Amino acid sequence: MELAGARVLVAGATGVLGGELARALDGAGARVALTGRDGGALRALAGELGGVPAVVVDAVDVEAVRAAVDVAVAGLGGLDAVVVAWGVVAFGPAAEADDAVTEELFAVNTLAPMSLVRAALPHLPDGGAIVLLSAIVADAPTLQMAEYSASKAALSAWAGVLRRELRTRSITVLDVRPPHIDTGLVDRALAGDPPRLPPGHDRAELVAAVLDGLRLGGREIVFDPGEKRLVRR
Ligand SMILES: NC(=O)c1ccc[n+]([C@@H]2O[C@H](COP(=O)([O-])OP(=O)(O)OC[C@H]3O[C@@H](n4cnc5c(N)ncnc54)[C@H](OP(=O)(O)O)[C@@H]3O)[C@@H](O)[C@H]2O)c1
């Protein structure tokens, strides 16, 4: 996909990775629309990017998620790609997980991205793109993070089937499974304290890999632990 002029909805643009992806896409000439839950942060970023369309959305509200796509389509005059960077995490033993916390994890990390993509798909042209931020824990479910791991593994499984079903439309479905990155996500956990985590990976490398994935197509971005770098395939 040619990024210059591409119309891209970034969901979770108020987050660290979502915000950096939105800025990088804007810098590459894309026309972005934004969603976020924090209205102040969302308005600030929309202003920084020159008054781009922006809509406050709580991802647990399916109707609001669908409506956000309509706002983006109206504001941008169509839609070529969506980037979903919503996410929450929680920590603790699987046997003790709180039901409400587990429900929120799956609502935000798994169900809301599915709803957003379903709402966006009728608008995406052949050759369009979907980027989903899953996580390394989808491949390597991690102790004290069973529900987060499961929510991301479910999203990645769904993305794999969606990609195969969309093959005839040449739509890129990029499943991004980064390792730990210092964004403060773990300090905003819905529950529990993080286990000892490895040093955070380079954010800039992730952002560059996602933009390359959009430009060149690709199925996934994963972490190569031997090379300690991200790999697109
Ligand atoms: N950081 C890491 O180590 C890492 C590693 C692998 C994968 N990831 C994934 O990357 C994505 C971005 O994470 P990040 O590190 O950038 O975290 P972050 O800075 O905390 O961003 C999280 C984003 O999710 C949004 N969000 C959370 N709950 C929401 C809800 N109910 N409704 C709407 N938005 C909601 C936040 O919105 P507000 O701020 O507006 O509330 C924010 O925009 C997540 O999917 C995360 O799982 C992160």
The ligand as an SDF file (V2000), in Angstrom:
LIG
                    3D

 48 52  0  0  0  0  0  0  0  0999 V2000
    3.7920   -2.1440   25.6600 N   0  0  0  0  0  0  0  0  0  0  0  0
    4.0520   -3.4280   25.4930 C   0  0  0  0  0  0  0  0  0  0  0  0
    4.9660   -4.0280   26.1120 O   0  0  0  0  0  0  0  0  0  0  0  0
    3.2690   -4.2110   24.4750 C   0  0  0  0  0  0  0  0  0  0  0  0
    3.7980   -5.4420   24.0250 C   0  0  0  0  0  0  0  0  0  0  0  0
    3.0490   -6.1800   23.1290 C   0  0  0  0  0  0  0  0  0  0  0  0
    1.8290   -5.7240   22.6890 C   0  0  0  0  0  0  0  0  0  0  0  0
    1.3450   -4.5290   23.1520 N   0  0  0  0  0  0  0  0  0  0  0  0
    0.0310   -4.1120   22.6920 C   0  0  0  0  0  0  0  0  0  0  0  0
    0.1470   -2.8560   22.0340 O   0  0  0  0  0  0  0  0  0  0  0  0
   -1.0890   -2.1340   22.1920 C   0  0  0  0  0  0  0  0  0  0  0  0
   -0.7730   -0.7160   22.6670 C   0  0  0  0  0  0  0  0  0  0  0  0
   -0.1830   -0.7940   23.9490 O   0  0  0  0  0  0  0  0  0  0  0  0
    0.6440    0.3960   24.5950 P   0  0  0  0  0  0  0  0  0  0  0  0
    1.8630   -0.2150   25.1610 O   0  0  0  0  0  0  0  0  0  0  0  0
    0.7420    1.5400   23.6500 O   0  0  0  0  0  0  0  0  0  0  0  0
   -0.2920    0.7450   25.8360 O   0  0  0  0  0  0  0  0  0  0  0  0
   -1.0160    2.1050   26.2820 P   0  0  0  0  0  0  0  0  0  0  0  0
   -0.1040    3.2610   26.1070 O   0  0  0  0  0  0  0  0  0  0  0  0
   -1.5600    1.8450   27.6320 O   0  0  0  0  0  0  0  0  0  0  0  0
   -2.2100    2.2310   25.2340 O   0  0  0  0  0  0  0  0  0  0  0  0
   -3.3850    1.4860   25.3950 C   0  0  0  0  0  0  0  0  0  0  0  0
   -4.4770    2.1020   24.5580 C   0  0  0  0  0  0  0  0  0  0  0  0
   -5.6480    1.3220   24.7670 O   0  0  0  0  0  0  0  0  0  0  0  0
   -6.7120    2.2230   25.0440 C   0  0  0  0  0  0  0  0  0  0  0  0
   -7.7510    1.5940   25.8340 N   0  0  0  0  0  0  0  0  0  0  0  0
   -7.6450    0.8190   26.9290 C   0  0  0  0  0  0  0  0  0  0  0  0
   -8.8680    0.4650   27.3600 N   0  0  0  0  0  0  0  0  0  0  0  0
   -9.7480    1.0300   26.5080 C   0  0  0  0  0  0  0  0  0  0  0  0
  -11.1490    1.0350   26.4160 C   0  0  0  0  0  0  0  0  0  0  0  0
  -11.9560    0.3820   27.2790 N   0  0  0  0  0  0  0  0  0  0  0  0
  -11.7140    1.7320   25.3880 N   0  0  0  0  0  0  0  0  0  0  0  0
  -10.9570    2.3980   24.5040 C   0  0  0  0  0  0  0  0  0  0  0  0
   -9.6240    2.4380   24.5590 N   0  0  0  0  0  0  0  0  0  0  0  0
   -9.0360    1.7550   25.5510 C   0  0  0  0  0  0  0  0  0  0  0  0
   -6.0790    3.3710   25.7880 C   0  0  0  0  0  0  0  0  0  0  0  0
   -6.9460    4.4830   25.7190 O   0  0  0  0  0  0  0  0  0  0  0  0
   -6.8930    5.7230   26.7620 P   0  0  0  0  0  0  0  0  0  0  0  0
   -5.4370    5.9800   27.0460 O   0  0  0  0  0  0  0  0  0  0  0  0
   -7.5490    6.8210   25.9640 O   0  0  0  0  0  0  0  0  0  0  0  0
   -7.6460    5.2890   27.9660 O   0  0  0  0  0  0  0  0  0  0  0  0
   -4.8200    3.5400   24.9570 C   0  0  0  0  0  0  0  0  0  0  0  0
   -5.1170    4.2680   23.7890 O   0  0  0  0  0  0  0  0  0  0  0  0
   -1.9510   -2.9580   23.1400 C   0  0  0  0  0  0  0  0  0  0  0  0
   -2.8290   -3.7520   22.4080 O   0  0  0  0  0  0  0  0  0  0  0  0
   -0.9300   -3.8540   23.8430 C   0  0  0  0  0  0  0  0  0  0  0  0
   -1.5070   -5.0360   24.3130 O   0  0  0  0  0  0  0  0  0  0  0  0
    2.0490   -3.7610   24.0220 C   0  0  0  0  0  0  0  0  0  0  0  0
  1  2  1  0
  2  3  2  0
  2  4  1  0
  4  5  1  0
  4 48  2  0
  5  6  2  0
  6  7  1  0
  7  8  2  0
  8  9  1  0
  8 48  1  0
  9 10  1  0
  9 46  1  0
 10 11  1  0
 11 12  1  0
 11 44  1  0
 12 13  1  0
 13 14  1  0
 14 15  2  0
 14 16  1  0
 14 17  1  0
 17 18  1  0
 18 19  2  0
 18 20  1  0
 18 21  1  0
 21 22  1  0
 22 23  1  0
 23 24  1  0
 23 42  1  0
 24 25  1  0
 25 26  1  0
 25 36  1  0
 26 27  1  0
 26 35  1  0
 27 28  2  0
 28 29  1  0
 29 30  1  0
 29 35  2  0
 30 31  1  0
 30 32  2  0
 32 33  1  0
 33 34  2  0
 34 35  1  0
 36 37  1  0
 36 42  1  0
 37 38  1  0
 38 39  2  0
 38 40  1  0
 38 41  1  0
 42 43  1  0
 44 45  1  0
 44 46  1  0
 46 47  1  0
M  CHG  2   8   1  16  -1
M  END
$$$$
